[in-house]
Amino acid sequence: MTPELKERAQALHHDCFVADAHYDLLNLLAAKRLEGGRTDVFRTDYLEKIRAGGVDLLISSIFIDDRHVPEMALRRALDQIACMHEELAQCPDLVLCRGVAEIRAARAAGKIALLLSFEGAEPLGNDLNLLRAFYELGVRGIGIVWSRRNYAADGCFFQPRREGRKGGLTDFGARLADEAERLGMYLDVSHLNDEGFWDLCALTKRPFIASHSNCRALTPVARNLTDEQIAALAQRGGVMGMNACSDFVRLDANGAGRADPDELAAHGAHVKQVAGAEHLCFGFDFCDEFRVGNNREPKDAVPFYDESWRLTAALLARGFSEDEVRGALGENLLKFLERTIG
């Protein structure tokens, strides 16, 4: 990489609106506070590197680990939100937002905007009334499933498993999608299986997102989208977040270590070819912190936000214009949010 390309990419990160459509921040904060007994976690562990990446908006998942499902899913979700509020009180640099006007205001004030989204509807159980309660708590996105089955739908597994017949959206899942659209929440198809993806296309009307998915044409795993799915998402006015997890970037990553930013940029270039660059965003899904904590090798193609300019440089090197890169950095995601949550 030339010094000029590095400087150009870093300048874009500090001049443009920069957003990540998927980060497991609340799960990390809750684990460190509740199990680790810590406080002021965001400021201590994350703020400096997130600032270094020029990040203006983080969309944090509310993800419930298998050990809390199903009995403790609701309580764990509320615990995560409670821990978030404690962190917000300790770090004024981070502010919870509920819509685009608040996101823009946060950036104008020099703060980092935080938006909340479910990664799996397990906290709702089969009680649709709870969706309104979480809406009032600030949740604006609904990832219907993680890679498992819940009352709403079937998730897609990371690797093939022995299983029975797959399902799409259930009756509860269809009603959940309807209610989410009525409330002004966006739907997220990452982790949804193919049957559920096409059910959602048929049963909904508004734009939807694949917040952290790559291209199955390049890396043929179920967590990635087919070209037909990418085209359908784009036709609806949705966006797709490039996922830094090497397992979804390169097929042999399980045995060959981490992918690199250029390999991830190849997925961005494929989305551009299939649907147009205006449907591309960042959805890093950083997981190295979970891996290293469990004595596993780091595998994210982009290590963290302070090095996210490397993906931007790789996109520029692949011929993306600066306007297209500005879109991928955050403007495309912001326009999607304007069309969905307002």
SVG drawing of the C-alpha trace seen along z (x, -y; Angstrom):
<svg xmlns="http://www.w3.org/2000/svg" viewBox="-50 -20 54 55">
<polyline fill="none" stroke="black" stroke-width="0.4" points="0.0,0.0 1.3,-3.4 1.6,-6.2 -0.7,-8.3 -3.5,-5.6 -3.2,-5.2 -3.4,-9.0 -6.4,-9.2 -8.3,-6.4 -7.6,-7.8 -8.7,-11.2 -12.0,-9.8 -12.6,-8.2 -12.2,-11.6 -14.1,-13.7 -17.1,-11.4 -20.0,-10.0 -18.7,-6.6 -21.1,-3.8 -21.0,-0.1 -24.3,1.7 -23.4,4.5 -21.3,4.6 -22.0,6.8 -21.3,3.9 -24.0,4.4 -23.1,8.1 -19.5,7.1 -20.5,4.4 -22.9,6.6 -20.4,9.4 -17.6,7.2 -19.9,5.4 -22.0,8.3 -19.5,11.2 -16.3,9.2 -17.4,6.6 -16.1,3.7 -17.4,0.2 -16.6,-2.5 -15.9,0.2 -16.7,-1.7 -14.4,-4.6 -11.6,-2.3 -11.6,0.4 -13.2,-1.0 -13.5,-4.7 -10.0,-5.6 -9.9,-3.0 -13.4,-3.8 -12.5,-7.5 -9.4,-6.7 -11.6,-5.1 -13.7,-8.2 -16.8,-6.3 -20.0,-8.3 -22.6,-5.6 -22.6,-2.1 -25.5,0.2 -25.2,2.5 -26.9,5.9 -28.8,7.2 -27.6,10.8 -28.5,13.5 -26.0,16.4 -27.2,19.9 -26.8,20.5 -29.5,17.9 -32.0,19.2 -34.9,19.5 -35.7,19.0 -33.4,16.0 -33.5,14.3 -35.8,11.5 -33.9,10.8 -30.6,10.9 -31.8,8.4 -33.0,6.0 -29.7,6.5 -27.8,5.5 -29.9,2.3 -29.5,1.5 -25.7,1.9 -25.7,-0.3 -27.4,-3.1 -24.8,-2.9 -22.1,-3.1 -23.8,-6.1 -23.8,-7.9 -20.1,-7.3 -19.1,-8.2 -20.8,-11.3 -19.0,-10.6 -21.6,-7.9 -25.3,-8.8 -28.3,-6.5 -30.3,-7.6 -33.8,-6.6 -33.8,-8.2 -31.8,-9.9 -32.3,-13.4 -30.8,-12.3 -27.9,-10.6 -27.1,-13.7 -27.4,-15.8 -24.9,-13.5 -22.4,-13.8 -22.8,-17.6 -22.0,-17.6 -18.9,-15.5 -20.5,-12.4 -20.8,-8.8 -24.4,-7.7 -25.6,-4.4 -28.6,-2.6 -30.0,0.7 -31.1,3.8 -32.1,7.3 -29.9,10.2 -32.5,12.8 -36.0,12.1 -35.6,14.5 -36.2,11.8 -39.8,11.6 -40.5,15.3 -43.9,15.6 -45.3,12.4 -45.7,9.7 -46.7,7.1 -43.1,7.0 -42.0,5.5 -43.6,2.2 -41.9,2.2 -38.5,2.7 -39.3,0.0 -39.9,-2.4 -36.5,-1.3 -34.9,-2.4 -34.7,0.7 -35.1,-0.2 -33.9,2.9 -35.1,6.6 -32.7,9.3 -35.3,12.0 -33.0,14.9 -29.5,15.8 -28.2,19.1 -30.8,21.2 -34.5,21.6 -36.9,19.4 -40.6,18.7 -40.3,16.5 -38.1,18.4 -35.2,20.7 -31.7,19.4 -29.0,20.7 -26.1,22.6 -22.5,21.6 -21.6,25.1 -23.9,27.9 -25.6,29.8 -27.8,32.9 -31.3,31.5 -34.9,32.2 -37.1,30.1 -36.2,26.4 -38.9,23.8 -39.3,20.2 -41.2,17.5 -43.8,18.8 -47.1,17.2 -45.5,15.4 -42.6,14.4 -45.0,12.9 -46.9,11.0 -43.6,9.8 -42.5,8.4 -45.8,6.7 -45.7,5.1 -42.0,4.0 -42.9,2.2 -46.0,0.6 -43.8,-0.7 -41.1,-2.0 -38.4,0.6 -36.2,2.1 -35.9,5.8 -32.5,7.6 -32.1,10.8 -28.5,11.7 -28.6,15.2 -32.1,15.9 -32.1,19.1 -33.0,19.0 -36.6,20.0 -37.1,17.2 -35.4,14.7 -37.9,15.3 -40.8,15.4 -39.8,12.0 -39.6,10.7 -43.1,11.9 -44.7,10.8 -43.2,7.3 -43.1,4.1 -40.4,1.8 -36.6,1.9 -34.6,4.4 -31.0,4.9 -28.5,7.7 -26.4,6.0 -23.4,8.4 -23.4,10.8 -21.1,11.3 -21.5,12.9 -22.2,16.6 -20.9,16.5 -17.4,15.8 -17.6,17.7 -20.3,20.4 -21.6,20.7 -25.2,20.4 -24.5,17.2 -23.8,15.3 -26.3,14.1 -26.8,15.4 -26.7,13.0 -30.5,13.4 -30.9,12.4 -28.6,9.4 -30.6,8.3 -33.9,8.7 -32.6,6.7 -31.4,4.0 -34.7,3.8 -36.4,3.2 -34.0,0.4 -32.0,2.2 -28.3,2.3 -25.8,5.0 -23.0,4.8 -19.5,6.3 -18.7,8.8 -15.1,9.0 -15.3,12.5 -12.8,14.5 -15.1,17.6 -17.5,15.6 -14.7,13.8 -12.7,16.8 -13.9,20.5 -10.6,22.0 -10.2,19.4 -10.9,22.1 -7.6,23.7 -5.6,20.9 -6.0,18.2 -7.5,14.7 -8.5,13.1 -7.2,9.7 -9.0,6.4 -8.6,6.8 -10.4,10.2 -13.2,8.5 -13.2,5.6 -13.8,8.3 -17.2,8.9 -17.9,5.2 -16.9,5.2 -19.2,8.1 -22.2,6.3 -21.4,3.3 -21.5,5.5 -24.7,7.3 -26.7,4.5 -24.8,1.2 -22.4,-0.4 -25.3,-2.4 -26.4,0.8 -23.1,1.4 -22.2,0.5 -19.9,1.7 -21.2,4.5 -18.0,5.6 -19.3,8.0 -16.0,7.9 -15.5,11.2 -11.8,11.4 -12.4,10.2 -14.6,13.3 -12.1,15.6 -9.0,14.3 -10.9,14.5 -11.5,18.2 -7.9,18.9 -8.6,19.0 -6.6,17.2 -7.9,13.8 -9.6,14.1 -11.2,10.8 -10.1,9.5 -10.1,6.0 -8.8,6.1 -10.9,3.2 -12.2,-0.3 -8.7,-1.9 -7.6,0.1 -10.9,0.0 -9.3,-2.5 -7.5,0.6 -10.8,1.8 -11.5,-1.7 -8.1,-1.7 -8.8,1.7 -12.1,0.4 -10.3,-2.6 -7.6,-0.3 -10.4,1.8 -11.6,-1.3 -14.4,-2.6 -14.8,-6.3 -14.6,-8.5 -18.4,-9.1 -19.0,-5.3 -16.6,-5.0 -18.4,-7.8 -21.6,-5.8 -20.1,-2.6 -18.6,-4.3 -22.0,-5.4 -24.1,-7.5 -25.8,-4.5 -26.7,-3.1 -28.0,-6.5 -30.2,-6.8 -31.6,-3.3 -32.4,-4.4 -34.2,-7.5 -36.4,-5.2 -37.2,-2.9 -37.0,-4.3 -37.1,-8.0"/>
</svg>
